[in-house]
Amino acid sequence: MSESPTTAPVVRHNDARHRYEILVDDSRAGLTAYRDRDHQRVFFHTEIDDAYAGQGLAAVLVQQALEDVRASGRRIVPVCPYVAKFLTKHREFADITDPVTPEVLTWLDARLGR
């Protein structure tokens, strides 16, 4: 079992790398990655390092990332399964959530070179 952090986790937006990162004691514990499409922020991957599993960090990370999206005036497209699941439990973001469509998936694949 991993130790509890000595300081509160910090979420930072790493715009250059198209992701939000969560730091625990100044070490990156996880990230949620996105690409921007017009007025939408398309989230496609979230991960927490095994050393930090079970501490609720993914929820903290995604909550703060989605709050940042709201503040920026963008909308959310939850391609990432974790973000999609989070949104089913946190309906306060329903007003800024757009559906995942085949068009969005094709666009994302092209952006990621898949």
C-alpha positions in Angstrom: 0.0 0.0 0.0 1.3 3.4 -0.9 1.9 6.1 1.6 -0.4 9.1 1.9 0.9 12.3 0.4 2.4 14.8 2.9 1.0 17.7 1.0 -2.3 18.2 -0.9 -2.1 17.1 -4.5 -1.7 19.9 -7.1 -3.3 19.9 -10.6 -1.5 21.9 -13.2 -2.4 22.5 -16.9 0.5 21.6 -19.2 -0.8 23.3 -22.3 2.4 22.5 -24.4 1.8 18.8 -23.8 -2.0 18.9 -24.1 -2.7 17.5 -20.7 -3.4 18.2 -17.0 -1.0 16.7 -14.5 -1.5 15.9 -10.9 1.5 16.3 -8.6 2.0 14.7 -5.2 4.9 16.0 -3.2 6.3 17.6 -6.4 6.2 14.3 -8.3 3.9 13.7 -11.3 1.4 11.1 -10.1 -0.9 11.1 -13.2 -2.3 12.9 -16.1 -5.4 13.4 -18.3 -4.6 14.1 -22.0 -6.7 16.0 -24.5 -6.7 17.7 -27.9 -8.6 20.9 -28.6 -11.1 20.9 -31.5 -12.6 24.3 -32.2 -14.5 25.1 -28.9 -14.2 21.5 -27.6 -11.6 19.9 -25.4 -11.6 16.2 -26.3 -10.3 14.1 -23.4 -8.9 10.8 -24.6 -6.7 9.3 -21.9 -6.3 9.4 -18.1 -3.8 7.5 -16.0 -2.5 7.4 -12.5 0.9 5.9 -11.7 0.6 2.5 -9.9 2.5 4.0 -6.9 -0.4 6.4 -6.3 -3.3 4.1 -7.0 -6.3 4.0 -4.7 -5.9 7.5 -3.3 -8.7 9.1 -5.4 -6.3 11.2 -7.4 -8.0 10.5 -10.8 -11.2 12.1 -9.5 -9.3 15.1 -8.2 -7.4 15.5 -11.5 -10.5 15.2 -13.7 -12.6 17.4 -11.5 -10.1 20.2 -11.6 -9.5 19.7 -15.4 -13.2 19.9 -16.1 -13.5 23.0 -13.9 -10.7 24.6 -16.0 -12.5 23.7 -19.2 -15.7 25.4 -17.9 -13.7 28.5 -16.9 -12.1 28.7 -20.4 -15.5 28.6 -22.1 -14.9 25.4 -23.9 -17.0 22.2 -24.0 -16.0 18.6 -23.0 -16.0 15.6 -25.2 -15.3 12.5 -23.0 -13.6 9.9 -25.3 -11.6 8.7 -22.3 -13.6 6.0 -20.4 -12.6 7.4 -17.0 -13.8 10.9 -17.9 -17.0 9.5 -19.3 -17.7 7.5 -16.1 -16.8 10.6 -14.0 -19.4 12.7 -15.9 -22.1 10.1 -15.2 -21.6 10.8 -11.5 -21.0 14.5 -11.8 -23.9 15.9 -13.6 -22.8 19.5 -12.9 -20.8 19.3 -16.1 -23.7 18.1 -18.3 -24.4 21.6 -19.6 -20.9 21.7 -21.2 -20.6 18.1 -22.3 -20.9 17.1 -26.0 -21.4 13.5 -27.2 -18.6 11.4 -28.6 -19.4 11.1 -32.3 -17.8 9.1 -35.2 -16.7 12.5 -36.6 -14.9 13.3 -33.3 -13.2 9.9 -33.2 -12.0 10.2 -36.8 -10.7 13.7 -36.1 -8.9 12.5 -32.9 -7.4 9.5 -34.6 -6.0 11.8 -37.3 -4.5 14.2 -34.6 -2.9 11.3 -32.7 -1.6 9.6 -35.9 -3.6 6.4 -35.4 
